[in-house]
Amino acid sequence: MDTKTTIPITEARKRIFEISDEVQKPGLYYTFTEKGKPKTVMMSAEEFESLQETIEVLRDFPDLDKYVKEMEKDLKSGKYKSYKTLQELMSEYEISGNIQTRNRKRARKNSR
């Protein structure tokens, strides 16, 4: 944990507006502690949404890192290969629509 952005909840309560402005900077977040133990994290809404989308992509394409590493290796060696398109990957994983549409449907389902 970064000691600069790890603070007790009682201090966060006093500085909440200042902290909410600070976390708008990309990559900056605060960890709030209670009795010295991490309890919650504050980050910008934009960063949180980006994190959720990343998790969704990784869930939808569990082998994505394998494909990326293979392509990076081939690019470094100068090897040319035909790679699967996004459409082919989506059909392989039986994915249709875009992530945001699925997220909205999932959110509606979970709110019932």
C-alpha contacts under 8 A as a table, 3 or more apart, distances in Angstrom:
res1	aa1	res2	aa2	distance
1	M	5	T	7.99
1	M	6	T	6.75
1	M	31	T	7.88
2	D	5	T	5.60
2	D	6	T	6.00
3	T	6	T	5.01
3	T	7	I	7.55
4	K	7	I	7.71
5	T	29	Y	6.87
5	T	30	Y	4.76
5	T	31	T	6.24
6	T	30	Y	5.76
6	T	31	T	4.64
6	T	32	F	5.83
6	T	33	T	7.06
7	I	11	E	6.55
7	I	12	A	6.67
7	I	30	Y	7.48
7	I	31	T	6.44
7	I	32	F	5.16
7	I	33	T	5.97
8	P	11	E	5.40
8	P	12	A	6.37
8	P	32	F	5.32
8	P	33	T	4.53
8	P	34	E	5.89
8	P	35	K	7.74
8	P	36	G	7.22
9	I	12	A	4.84
9	I	13	R	6.06
9	I	32	F	5.15
9	I	33	T	5.59
9	I	34	E	6.10
10	T	13	R	5.20
10	T	14	K	6.81
11	E	14	K	5.29
11	E	15	R	6.43
12	A	15	R	5.00
12	A	16	I	5.39
12	A	19	I	7.45
12	A	32	F	7.03
13	R	16	I	5.30
15	R	18	E	5.34
15	R	19	I	6.00
16	I	19	I	5.10
16	I	20	S	6.00
17	F	20	S	5.10
17	F	21	D	6.37
18	E	21	D	5.26
18	E	22	E	6.30
19	I	22	E	4.93
19	I	23	V	6.21
19	I	30	Y	7.74
20	S	23	V	5.50
20	S	24	Q	6.98
20	S	42	M	7.73
20	S	43	M	7.75
20	S	44	S	7.48
21	D	24	Q	5.63
22	E	25	K	6.10
22	E	28	L	7.40
23	V	26	P	7.33
23	V	27	G	7.86
23	V	28	L	5.16
23	V	29	Y	5.32
23	V	30	Y	7.36
23	V	42	M	7.32
23	V	43	M	5.35
23	V	44	S	5.45
24	Q	28	L	7.30
24	Q	43	M	7.36
24	Q	44	S	5.22
25	K	28	L	5.71
25	K	44	S	7.92
26	P	47	E	7.15
27	G	47	E	7.58
28	L	43	M	6.86
29	Y	41	V	6.88
29	Y	42	M	5.60
29	Y	43	M	4.63
29	Y	44	S	7.55
30	Y	41	V	5.56
30	Y	42	M	5.15
30	Y	43	M	6.69
31	T	38	P	6.42
31	T	39	K	7.36
31	T	40	T	5.88
31	T	41	V	4.48
31	T	42	M	6.51
32	F	38	P	5.91
32	F	39	K	5.80
32	F	40	T	5.30
32	F	41	V	6.02
32	F	42	M	7.78
33	T	36	G	5.46
33	T	37	K	5.02
33	T	38	P	4.28
33	T	39	K	5.09
33	T	40	T	7.00
34	E	37	K	5.39
34	E	38	P	6.51
34	E	39	K	6.15
43	M	47	E	6.62
43	M	48	F	6.62
44	S	47	E	5.23
44	S	48	F	6.23
45	A	48	F	4.99
45	A	49	E	6.13
46	E	49	E	5.21
46	E	50	S	6.21
47	E	50	S	5.05
47	E	51	L	6.17
48	F	51	L	5.06
48	F	52	Q	6.24
49	E	52	Q	5.03
49	E	53	E	6.20
50	S	53	E	5.12
50	S	54	T	6.20
51	L	54	T	5.08
51	L	55	I	6.26
52	Q	55	I	5.13
52	Q	56	E	6.20
53	E	56	E	4.97
53	E	57	V	6.19
53	E	99	I	7.25
53	E	100	Q	7.95
54	T	57	V	5.15
54	T	58	L	6.21
55	I	58	L	5.11
55	I	59	R	6.08
56	E	59	R	4.99
56	E	60	D	6.09
56	E	99	I	7.26
57	V	60	D	5.02
57	V	61	F	5.90
57	V	99	I	7.65
58	L	61	F	5.12
58	L	62	P	5.44
58	L	64	L	7.03
59	R	62	P	5.62
60	D	93	Y	7.15
60	D	95	I	7.52
61	F	64	L	5.32
61	F	89	L	7.96
61	F	93	Y	7.19
62	P	65	D	7.67
63	D	66	K	5.30
63	D	67	Y	6.62
64	L	67	Y	5.16
64	L	68	V	6.22
65	D	68	V	5.06
65	D	69	K	6.05
66	K	69	K	5.27
66	K	70	E	6.14
67	Y	70	E	5.16
67	Y	71	M	6.17
68	V	71	M	5.13
68	V	72	E	6.10
69	K	72	E	5.08
69	K	73	K	6.09
70	E	73	K	5.19
70	E	74	D	6.21
71	M	74	D	5.06
71	M	75	L	6.08
72	E	75	L	5.08
72	E	76	K	6.22
73	K	76	K	5.27
73	K	77	S	6.32
74	D	77	S	5.17
74	D	78	G	5.99
74	D	79	K	4.95
74	D	80	Y	6.82
74	D	81	K	7.69
75	L	78	G	5.07
75	L	79	K	6.17
75	L	80	Y	7.42
76	K	79	K	7.73
84	K	87	Q	7.99
84	K	88	E	5.83
84	K	89	L	6.46
85	T	88	E	5.12
85	T	89	L	6.31
86	L	89	L	5.05
86	L	90	M	6.03
87	Q	90	M	5.04
87	Q	91	S	6.17
88	E	91	S	5.20
88	E	92	E	6.07
89	L	92	E	4.96
89	L	93	Y	6.26
90	M	93	Y	5.19
90	M	94	E	5.76
90	M	95	I	4.76
90	M	96	S	6.77
91	S	94	E	4.57
91	S	95	I	5.85
91	S	96	S	7.49
92	E	95	I	7.73
97	G	101	T	6.65
97	G	102	R	7.19
98	N	101	T	5.49
98	N	102	R	6.53
99	I	102	R	5.14
99	I	103	N	6.05
100	Q	103	N	4.95
100	Q	104	R	6.23
101	T	104	R	5.26
101	T	105	K	6.35
102	R	105	K	5.08
102	R	106	R	6.04
103	N	106	R	5.05
103	N	107	A	6.03
104	R	107	A	5.03
104	R	108	R	6.18
105	K	108	R	5.17
105	K	109	K	6.18
106	R	109	K	5.03
106	R	110	N	6.11
107	A	110	N	5.10
107	A	111	S	6.12
108	R	111	S	5.20
108	R	112	R	6.69
109	K	112	R	5.65
